[in-house]
Amino acid sequence: MKCAKLVSMMACVLAMMVVDTATAEVADKGDGLIRIDVDKIQQWGVKSEGVVRRSLARSIRAVGTVQVDERRLQIINLKYEAWIEKLHANTTGQVVQKGQSLMEVYSPALILTQSEYLAAARSEQSLHGADAETRATAHELTESALMRLRNWDISENQIKRLRNTGQFGRTMSVISPVSGIILEKAAIQGMRVLPGEMLYRVADLTTVWVVADVYEQDVGLIREGVPAEVVLKAIPNKTFHGKVTLIYPTLSAETRTVQVRIELANPDGLLRPALYAVVHLSAPTTGAMVLAIPDSALLDHGTRQIVLVEHGAGVLEPRSVVAGNKGDGFIEVLEGVKEGEKVVVQVRSLFAADANLRSLLGRSIQ
């Protein structure tokens, strides 16, 4: 009987030791500090980061579309009446190069001016022995015809060929003044073209704009030059980097948004006009360096905001703080911690791992 009682008493002592060990994994000795067993710290993956001074930036999300850079858009037309004899650039979407022949046109006015230029040039050359006034008059006639050709956008190479050969053909090539892609084509072979009538709309897409809509409550944080990251639904695995080059001066009454323009380089031609884009703008929330902690280190209980300050291995102090601005994954701390102190991050997942820890923290918050 005595042995049985002794065994029973030993079993009770062992059970109490087990309970004490379990509760010792997370304990509060009445000094306001929470102590966690080192093994549990490793098991739960408790990590901490220092309180540092930094400049906060807020990420603003907006949606927009890719648009043509208006500075690189060109309307191609003629400044004289003509008929299109042969069309070289004959499809929308075709890539054209500066100096390339777009079409061959027949123009009576152009033929007449070329004829006048050649006649005046020959007359000027034949009057070397004439008096100065006669030579000046001949030179003025030559320059007048030459000026008309240049005003009609006849290229210098075409004029040089005309001067050197002394001959002109029935048709004249219309040369592209820019390199780009034909966005719109009105030219049709055989059609009569009047001065100023649009034949092509050509855009150089090596640089494009993304015009995004930013809500009015966020637009005050954005300045020209702010970095921007752009992701397209058509190219989800690639991020394009640019900056804000313009904040438009008007606000849409229907959507309560202000448009901002982001300029992007497009050397590979992946950015096509009208593609849908999601834009993330990095806007500074404060101009000064402030004390900040990772936003995952803050527990917000409505009336109180708590962080866990680390005091050595496994010793944590729940401490009330006053939070300020947020941005770029960090929160400004106005009161409660000092620079250089360490706070536990990912605290919500930490408390989700242990009921005893949640209980101790609950008592410290009250």
QUIKA-V617794 format. One record per pair of residues at least 24 apart in sequence whose C-alpha atoms are under 6 Angstrom apart, sorted by the first residue. I is the first residue (numbers start at 1). GAP is how many residues later the second one is. Records with the same first field share a line. If there is no record, write none. Layout:
BEGIN
I->GAP + GAP
END
This chain:
BEGIN
33->283 + 284
34->281 + 282
35->279 + 280
36->278
38->276
47->297 + 298
48->294 + 295 + 296 + 297
49->293 + 294
50->290 + 291 + 292
51->241 + 242 + 288 + 289 + 290 + 291
52->239 + 240 + 287
53->236 + 237 + 238
54->235 + 236
55->234
56->228 + 229 + 271
57->225 + 226 + 227 + 228 + 270 + 271
58->224 + 225 + 226 + 269 + 270
59->222 + 223
60->220 + 221
61->218 + 219
62->151 + 152 + 217
63->149 + 150 + 214 + 215 + 216
64->147 + 148 + 213
65->145 + 146 + 209 + 210 + 211 + 212
66->143 + 144 + 207 + 208 + 209
67->142 + 143 + 206
68->140
69->139 + 140
72->131 + 132
73->129 + 130
74->127 + 128
75->125 + 126
76->123 + 124
77->119 + 120 + 121 + 122
78->117 + 118
79->73 + 116 + 117
80->115
81->112 + 113 + 114
82->24 + 25 + 110 + 111
83->108 + 109 + 110
84->105 + 106 + 107
85->105
86->103
87->102
92->90 + 91 + 92 + 93
93->88 + 89 + 90
94->87 + 88
95->85 + 86
96->83 + 84
97->82
98->78 + 79 + 80 + 81
99->76 + 77
100->75 + 76
101->72 + 73 + 74
102->72 + 73
103->70 + 71
104->67 + 68 + 69
105->66 + 67
106->65
117->25 + 28
180->24
206->60 + 61
207->57 + 58 + 59
208->56
209->53 + 54
210->51 + 52
211->49 + 50
212->47 + 48
213->44 + 45 + 46
214->43 + 44
215->42
216->40 + 41
221->62
222->61
227->55
228->52 + 53
229->50 + 51
230->48 + 49
231->46 + 47
232->45
291->41 + 42
292->39 + 40 + 41
293->37 + 38
294->36
295->34 + 35 + 36
296->49 + 50
297->47 + 48 + 49 + 50
308->35 + 36
309->33 + 34
310->32 + 33
END
